[in-house]
Amino acid sequence: MPSDYAQTRDRVETYFDQTATQTWERLTSDAPVSRVRQTVRAGRDKMRALMLAQLPRDLQGARVLDAGCGAGQMTAELAARGAEVVAVDISPALLQIAARRLPAELASRVRFVAGDMTDASLGPYDFALAMDSLIYYTAADISGVLARLGAGAQKVVFTVAPASPLLSLAWNAGKLFPSADRAPTMQPHKFSRLQAACGGRLARVGRISAGFYTSDCLEYRA
Protein backbone atom coordinates (compact mmCIF):
# COMPACT_ATOMS: atom_id res chain seq x y z
CA MET A 1 0.00 0.00 0.00
CA PRO A 2 1.18 3.63 -0.55
CA SER A 3 3.16 5.19 2.29
CA ASP A 4 0.43 7.78 3.01
CA TYR A 5 -1.96 4.89 3.70
CA ALA A 6 0.43 3.52 6.32
CA GLN A 7 0.85 6.94 7.93
CA THR A 8 -2.90 7.48 8.19
CA ARG A 9 -3.42 3.95 9.49
CA ASP A 10 -0.86 4.58 12.23
CA ARG A 11 -2.61 7.81 13.26
CA VAL A 12 -5.93 5.97 13.42
CA GLU A 13 -4.35 3.24 15.55
CA THR A 14 -2.95 5.80 17.99
CA TYR A 15 -6.31 7.54 18.29
CA PHE A 16 -8.44 4.47 18.89
CA ASP A 17 -5.92 2.48 20.91
CA GLN A 18 -4.63 5.25 23.15
CA THR A 19 -6.78 8.39 23.05
CA ALA A 20 -10.40 7.41 22.51
CA THR A 21 -10.83 3.83 23.70
CA GLN A 22 -13.14 4.74 26.59
CA THR A 23 -15.08 7.19 24.43
CA TRP A 24 -15.80 4.52 21.83
CA GLU A 25 -16.57 1.93 24.47
CA ARG A 26 -19.31 4.23 25.81
CA LEU A 27 -20.52 5.28 22.35
CA THR A 28 -21.04 1.66 21.29
CA SER A 29 -22.88 0.72 24.48
CA ASP A 30 -26.11 1.79 26.18
CA ALA A 31 -24.26 4.18 28.51
CA PRO A 32 -25.46 7.80 28.68
CA VAL A 33 -23.64 10.09 26.24
CA SER A 34 -23.87 13.73 25.15
CA ARG A 35 -26.51 14.89 22.66
CA VAL A 36 -23.90 15.10 19.92
CA ARG A 37 -22.80 11.53 20.54
CA GLN A 38 -26.42 10.39 20.75
CA THR A 39 -26.84 11.46 17.12
CA VAL A 40 -23.62 9.65 16.16
CA ARG A 41 -24.80 6.51 17.95
CA ALA A 42 -28.19 6.64 16.22
CA GLY A 43 -26.58 7.23 12.83
CA ARG A 44 -24.17 4.35 13.26
CA ASP A 45 -27.01 2.02 14.27
CA LYS A 46 -28.93 2.94 11.11
CA MET A 47 -25.84 2.56 8.94
CA ARG A 48 -25.01 -0.85 10.37
CA ALA A 49 -28.55 -2.02 9.57
CA LEU A 50 -28.30 -0.65 6.02
CA MET A 51 -25.00 -2.42 5.41
CA LEU A 52 -26.24 -5.73 6.80
CA ALA A 53 -29.27 -5.48 4.53
CA GLN A 54 -26.94 -5.76 1.51
CA LEU A 55 -25.97 -9.30 2.52
CA PRO A 56 -28.16 -12.44 2.49
CA ARG A 57 -30.29 -12.78 5.61
CA ASP A 58 -29.07 -16.35 6.08
CA LEU A 59 -25.28 -16.36 6.20
CA GLN A 60 -24.82 -20.00 7.16
CA GLY A 61 -21.68 -21.25 5.39
CA ALA A 62 -20.53 -17.74 4.40
CA ARG A 63 -17.23 -16.27 5.53
CA VAL A 64 -17.33 -12.52 6.17
CA LEU A 65 -14.56 -10.03 6.88
CA ASP A 66 -15.53 -7.28 9.33
CA ALA A 67 -12.82 -4.82 8.31
CA GLY A 68 -12.29 -2.35 11.13
CA CYS A 69 -14.65 -4.15 13.50
CA GLY A 70 -14.14 -1.73 16.40
CA ALA A 71 -16.14 -2.72 19.48
CA GLY A 72 -17.76 -5.60 17.61
CA GLN A 73 -21.42 -4.68 17.05
CA MET A 74 -21.34 -5.67 13.38
CA THR A 75 -19.32 -8.78 14.22
CA ALA A 76 -21.93 -10.04 16.67
CA GLU A 77 -24.79 -9.49 14.23
CA LEU A 78 -22.97 -11.29 11.42
CA ALA A 79 -22.21 -14.26 13.66
CA ALA A 80 -25.82 -14.35 14.87
CA ARG A 81 -26.90 -14.73 11.23
CA GLY A 82 -24.68 -17.77 10.87
CA ALA A 83 -21.54 -16.32 9.28
CA GLU A 84 -18.00 -17.31 10.06
CA VAL A 85 -16.53 -13.90 10.85
CA VAL A 86 -12.96 -12.64 10.67
CA ALA A 87 -13.06 -9.48 12.78
CA VAL A 88 -9.96 -7.36 12.20
CA ASP A 89 -9.08 -4.02 13.71
CA ILE A 90 -5.93 -1.93 13.99
CA SER A 91 -6.70 -1.33 17.69
CA PRO A 92 -6.02 -4.21 20.10
CA ALA A 93 -7.85 -2.26 22.82
CA LEU A 94 -11.08 -2.17 20.82
CA LEU A 95 -10.69 -5.86 19.96
CA GLN A 96 -10.57 -6.67 23.66
CA ILE A 97 -13.87 -4.85 24.11
CA ALA A 98 -15.39 -6.67 21.13
CA ALA A 99 -14.27 -10.07 22.39
CA ARG A 100 -15.57 -9.36 25.90
CA ARG A 101 -18.98 -8.32 24.58
CA LEU A 102 -19.44 -11.18 22.14
CA PRO A 103 -22.08 -13.64 23.41
CA ALA A 104 -20.46 -16.94 24.40
CA GLU A 105 -22.67 -18.93 22.05
CA LEU A 106 -21.23 -17.00 19.07
CA ALA A 107 -17.56 -17.25 20.03
CA SER A 108 -16.86 -20.32 17.89
CA ARG A 109 -17.90 -18.37 14.76
CA VAL A 110 -15.55 -15.41 15.26
CA ARG A 111 -11.81 -14.97 14.90
CA PHE A 112 -10.44 -11.66 16.17
CA VAL A 113 -7.28 -10.35 14.53
CA ALA A 114 -5.29 -7.25 15.46
CA GLY A 115 -3.70 -5.71 12.39
CA ASP A 116 -4.17 -4.28 8.92
CA MET A 117 -7.53 -4.97 7.26
CA THR A 118 -5.78 -5.54 3.91
CA ASP A 119 -3.57 -8.40 5.14
CA ALA A 120 -3.88 -11.21 2.59
CA SER A 121 -3.74 -13.83 5.35
CA LEU A 122 -7.25 -12.82 6.44
CA GLY A 123 -8.82 -14.30 3.31
CA PRO A 124 -10.52 -15.87 1.55
CA TYR A 125 -14.00 -14.59 2.39
CA ASP A 126 -17.31 -14.20 0.58
CA PHE A 127 -18.16 -10.67 1.72
CA ALA A 128 -16.33 -7.76 3.34
CA LEU A 129 -17.87 -4.96 5.36
CA ALA A 130 -15.95 -1.80 6.26
CA MET A 131 -18.09 0.52 8.35
CA ASP A 132 -16.47 3.92 8.90
CA SER A 133 -13.01 2.37 8.70
CA LEU A 134 -12.09 4.04 5.37
CA ILE A 135 -13.31 7.53 6.18
CA TYR A 136 -9.82 8.90 6.96
CA TYR A 137 -8.21 7.90 3.65
CA THR A 138 -7.70 9.52 0.27
CA ALA A 139 -9.44 8.28 -2.86
CA ALA A 140 -6.23 6.64 -4.06
CA ASP A 141 -5.81 4.81 -0.78
CA ILE A 142 -9.44 3.71 -0.73
CA SER A 143 -9.08 2.37 -4.25
CA GLY A 144 -6.07 0.32 -3.19
CA VAL A 145 -7.80 -1.00 -0.07
CA LEU A 146 -10.93 -1.98 -2.00
CA ALA A 147 -8.90 -3.79 -4.64
CA ARG A 148 -7.37 -5.93 -1.92
CA LEU A 149 -10.55 -6.42 0.08
CA GLY A 150 -12.50 -7.24 -3.06
CA ALA A 151 -10.10 -9.86 -4.39
CA GLY A 152 -12.17 -13.04 -4.45
CA ALA A 153 -15.13 -11.54 -2.56
CA GLN A 154 -18.61 -11.27 -4.02
CA LYS A 155 -18.86 -7.68 -2.82
CA VAL A 156 -17.43 -5.13 -0.41
CA VAL A 157 -19.90 -2.88 1.39
CA PHE A 158 -18.26 0.20 2.90
CA THR A 159 -18.83 3.78 3.99
CA VAL A 160 -17.27 7.14 3.16
CA ALA A 161 -17.88 10.70 4.28
CA PRO A 162 -19.72 12.59 1.50
CA ALA A 163 -18.50 15.96 0.32
CA SER A 164 -21.10 18.66 0.94
CA PRO A 165 -21.12 22.29 2.18
CA LEU A 166 -23.43 21.40 5.09
CA LEU A 167 -21.18 18.61 6.27
CA SER A 168 -18.16 20.87 6.01
CA LEU A 169 -19.87 23.27 8.42
CA ALA A 170 -20.48 20.42 10.86
CA TRP A 171 -16.83 19.34 10.66
CA ASN A 172 -15.64 22.89 11.26
CA ALA A 173 -17.91 23.09 14.30
CA GLY A 174 -16.42 19.82 15.48
CA LYS A 175 -12.98 21.43 15.54
CA LEU A 176 -14.18 23.45 18.51
CA PHE A 177 -14.37 20.28 20.60
CA PRO A 178 -11.40 19.35 22.82
CA SER A 179 -8.76 17.52 20.79
CA ALA A 180 -9.19 14.37 22.88
CA ASP A 181 -12.78 14.11 21.59
CA ARG A 182 -11.84 14.36 17.92
CA ALA A 183 -10.84 11.56 15.60
CA PRO A 184 -8.19 11.86 12.89
CA THR A 185 -9.37 14.12 10.07
CA MET A 186 -12.03 12.59 7.85
CA GLN A 187 -11.63 12.86 4.08
CA PRO A 188 -14.84 13.90 2.29
CA HIS A 189 -15.41 12.34 -1.12
CA LYS A 190 -17.54 13.16 -4.13
CA PHE A 191 -18.97 9.95 -5.56
CA SER A 192 -17.92 10.78 -9.13
CA ARG A 193 -14.27 11.24 -8.17
CA LEU A 194 -14.19 8.17 -5.98
CA GLN A 195 -15.88 6.19 -8.75
CA ALA A 196 -13.18 7.28 -11.19
CA ALA A 197 -10.41 6.32 -8.74
CA CYS A 198 -12.01 2.88 -8.33
CA GLY A 199 -12.33 2.18 -12.05
CA GLY A 200 -16.12 2.46 -12.16
CA ARG A 201 -16.66 -0.48 -9.81
CA LEU A 202 -18.80 1.36 -7.25
CA ALA A 203 -22.55 1.49 -6.73
CA ARG A 204 -24.50 3.75 -4.40
CA VAL A 205 -26.46 2.04 -1.64
CA GLY A 206 -27.73 4.93 0.48
CA ARG A 207 -26.95 7.79 2.83
CA ILE A 208 -27.53 7.98 6.56
CA SER A 209 -27.73 11.43 8.11
CA ALA A 210 -28.42 11.82 11.81
CA GLY A 211 -27.20 14.99 13.49
CA PHE A 212 -23.40 14.88 13.57
CA TYR A 213 -23.28 11.56 11.73
CA THR A 214 -23.49 11.64 7.93
CA SER A 215 -22.11 8.83 5.83
CA ASP A 216 -22.62 7.25 2.41
CA CYS A 217 -22.91 3.49 2.03
CA LEU A 218 -21.35 2.21 -1.18
CA GLU A 219 -20.72 -1.17 -2.76
CA TYR A 220 -17.61 -2.32 -4.57
CA ARG A 221 -17.40 -5.28 -6.92
CA ALA A 222 -14.09 -6.37 -8.38
C-alpha positions as CSV (number, residue, x, y, z in Angstrom):
1,M,0.0,0.0,0.0
2,P,1.2,3.6,-0.5
3,S,3.2,5.2,2.3
4,D,0.4,7.8,3.0
5,Y,-2.0,4.9,3.7
6,A,0.4,3.5,6.3
7,Q,0.9,6.9,7.9
8,T,-2.9,7.5,8.2
9,R,-3.4,3.9,9.5
10,D,-0.9,4.6,12.2
11,R,-2.6,7.8,13.3
12,V,-5.9,6.0,13.4
13,E,-4.4,3.2,15.6
14,T,-2.9,5.8,18.0
15,Y,-6.3,7.5,18.3
16,F,-8.4,4.5,18.9
17,D,-5.9,2.5,20.9
18,Q,-4.6,5.3,23.1
19,T,-6.8,8.4,23.0
20,A,-10.4,7.4,22.5
21,T,-10.8,3.8,23.7
22,Q,-13.1,4.7,26.6
23,T,-15.1,7.2,24.4
24,W,-15.8,4.5,21.8
25,E,-16.6,1.9,24.5
26,R,-19.3,4.2,25.8
27,L,-20.5,5.3,22.4
28,T,-21.0,1.7,21.3
29,S,-22.9,0.7,24.5
30,D,-26.1,1.8,26.2
31,A,-24.3,4.2,28.5
32,P,-25.5,7.8,28.7
33,V,-23.6,10.1,26.2
34,S,-23.9,13.7,25.1
35,R,-26.5,14.9,22.7
36,V,-23.9,15.1,19.9
37,R,-22.8,11.5,20.5
38,Q,-26.4,10.4,20.7
39,T,-26.8,11.5,17.1
40,V,-23.6,9.7,16.2
41,R,-24.8,6.5,17.9
42,A,-28.2,6.6,16.2
43,G,-26.6,7.2,12.8
44,R,-24.2,4.3,13.3
45,D,-27.0,2.0,14.3
46,K,-28.9,2.9,11.1
47,M,-25.8,2.6,8.9
48,R,-25.0,-0.8,10.4
49,A,-28.5,-2.0,9.6
50,L,-28.3,-0.7,6.0
51,M,-25.0,-2.4,5.4
52,L,-26.2,-5.7,6.8
53,A,-29.3,-5.5,4.5
54,Q,-26.9,-5.8,1.5
55,L,-26.0,-9.3,2.5
56,P,-28.2,-12.4,2.5
57,R,-30.3,-12.8,5.6
58,D,-29.1,-16.4,6.1
59,L,-25.3,-16.4,6.2
60,Q,-24.8,-20.0,7.2
61,G,-21.7,-21.3,5.4
62,A,-20.5,-17.7,4.4
63,R,-17.2,-16.3,5.5
64,V,-17.3,-12.5,6.2
65,L,-14.6,-10.0,6.9
66,D,-15.5,-7.3,9.3
67,A,-12.8,-4.8,8.3
68,G,-12.3,-2.3,11.1
69,C,-14.6,-4.1,13.5
70,G,-14.1,-1.7,16.4
71,A,-16.1,-2.7,19.5
72,G,-17.8,-5.6,17.6
73,Q,-21.4,-4.7,17.1
74,M,-21.3,-5.7,13.4
75,T,-19.3,-8.8,14.2
76,A,-21.9,-10.0,16.7
77,E,-24.8,-9.5,14.2
78,L,-23.0,-11.3,11.4
79,A,-22.2,-14.3,13.7
80,A,-25.8,-14.3,14.9
81,R,-26.9,-14.7,11.2
82,G,-24.7,-17.8,10.9
83,A,-21.5,-16.3,9.3
84,E,-18.0,-17.3,10.1
85,V,-16.5,-13.9,10.9
86,V,-13.0,-12.6,10.7
87,A,-13.1,-9.5,12.8
88,V,-10.0,-7.4,12.2
89,D,-9.1,-4.0,13.7
90,I,-5.9,-1.9,14.0
91,S,-6.7,-1.3,17.7
92,P,-6.0,-4.2,20.1
93,A,-7.8,-2.3,22.8
94,L,-11.1,-2.2,20.8
95,L,-10.7,-5.9,20.0
96,Q,-10.6,-6.7,23.7
97,I,-13.9,-4.8,24.1
98,A,-15.4,-6.7,21.1
99,A,-14.3,-10.1,22.4
100,R,-15.6,-9.4,25.9
101,R,-19.0,-8.3,24.6
102,L,-19.4,-11.2,22.1
103,P,-22.1,-13.6,23.4
104,A,-20.5,-16.9,24.4
105,E,-22.7,-18.9,22.0
106,L,-21.2,-17.0,19.1
107,A,-17.6,-17.3,20.0
108,S,-16.9,-20.3,17.9
109,R,-17.9,-18.4,14.8
110,V,-15.6,-15.4,15.3
111,R,-11.8,-15.0,14.9
112,F,-10.4,-11.7,16.2
113,V,-7.3,-10.4,14.5
114,A,-5.3,-7.3,15.5
115,G,-3.7,-5.7,12.4
116,D,-4.2,-4.3,8.9
117,M,-7.5,-5.0,7.3
118,T,-5.8,-5.5,3.9
119,D,-3.6,-8.4,5.1
120,A,-3.9,-11.2,2.6
121,S,-3.7,-13.8,5.3
122,L,-7.3,-12.8,6.4
123,G,-8.8,-14.3,3.3
124,P,-10.5,-15.9,1.6
125,Y,-14.0,-14.6,2.4
126,D,-17.3,-14.2,0.6
127,F,-18.2,-10.7,1.7
128,A,-16.3,-7.8,3.3
129,L,-17.9,-5.0,5.4
130,A,-15.9,-1.8,6.3
131,M,-18.1,0.5,8.4
132,D,-16.5,3.9,8.9
133,S,-13.0,2.4,8.7
134,L,-12.1,4.0,5.4
135,I,-13.3,7.5,6.2
136,Y,-9.8,8.9,7.0
137,Y,-8.2,7.9,3.7
138,T,-7.7,9.5,0.3
139,A,-9.4,8.3,-2.9
140,A,-6.2,6.6,-4.1
141,D,-5.8,4.8,-0.8
142,I,-9.4,3.7,-0.7
143,S,-9.1,2.4,-4.3
144,G,-6.1,0.3,-3.2
145,V,-7.8,-1.0,-0.1
146,L,-10.9,-2.0,-2.0
147,A,-8.9,-3.8,-4.6
148,R,-7.4,-5.9,-1.9
149,L,-10.5,-6.4,0.1
150,G,-12.5,-7.2,-3.1
151,A,-10.1,-9.9,-4.4
152,G,-12.2,-13.0,-4.4
153,A,-15.1,-11.5,-2.6
154,Q,-18.6,-11.3,-4.0
155,K,-18.9,-7.7,-2.8
156,V,-17.4,-5.1,-0.4
157,V,-19.9,-2.9,1.4
158,F,-18.3,0.2,2.9
159,T,-18.8,3.8,4.0
160,V,-17.3,7.1,3.2
161,A,-17.9,10.7,4.3
162,P,-19.7,12.6,1.5
163,A,-18.5,16.0,0.3
164,S,-21.1,18.7,0.9
165,P,-21.1,22.3,2.2
166,L,-23.4,21.4,5.1
167,L,-21.2,18.6,6.3
168,S,-18.2,20.9,6.0
169,L,-19.9,23.3,8.4
170,A,-20.5,20.4,10.9
171,W,-16.8,19.3,10.7
172,N,-15.6,22.9,11.3
173,A,-17.9,23.1,14.3
174,G,-16.4,19.8,15.5
175,K,-13.0,21.4,15.5
176,L,-14.2,23.5,18.5
177,F,-14.4,20.3,20.6
178,P,-11.4,19.3,22.8
179,S,-8.8,17.5,20.8
180,A,-9.2,14.4,22.9
181,D,-12.8,14.1,21.6
182,R,-11.8,14.4,17.9
183,A,-10.8,11.6,15.6
184,P,-8.2,11.9,12.9
185,T,-9.4,14.1,10.1
186,M,-12.0,12.6,7.8
187,Q,-11.6,12.9,4.1
188,P,-14.8,13.9,2.3
189,H,-15.4,12.3,-1.1
190,K,-17.5,13.2,-4.1
191,F,-19.0,10.0,-5.6
192,S,-17.9,10.8,-9.1
193,R,-14.3,11.2,-8.2
194,L,-14.2,8.2,-6.0
195,Q,-15.9,6.2,-8.7
196,A,-13.2,7.3,-11.2
197,A,-10.4,6.3,-8.7
198,C,-12.0,2.9,-8.3
199,G,-12.3,2.2,-12.0
200,G,-16.1,2.5,-12.2
201,R,-16.7,-0.5,-9.8
202,L,-18.8,1.4,-7.2
203,A,-22.6,1.5,-6.7
204,R,-24.5,3.8,-4.4
205,V,-26.5,2.0,-1.6
206,G,-27.7,4.9,0.5
207,R,-26.9,7.8,2.8
208,I,-27.5,8.0,6.6
209,S,-27.7,11.4,8.1
210,A,-28.4,11.8,11.8
211,G,-27.2,15.0,13.5
212,F,-23.4,14.9,13.6
213,Y,-23.3,11.6,11.7
214,T,-23.5,11.6,7.9
215,S,-22.1,8.8,5.8
216,D,-22.6,7.3,2.4
217,C,-22.9,3.5,2.0
218,L,-21.4,2.2,-1.2
219,E,-20.7,-1.2,-2.8
220,Y,-17.6,-2.3,-4.6
221,R,-17.4,-5.3,-6.9
222,A,-14.1,-6.4,-8.4
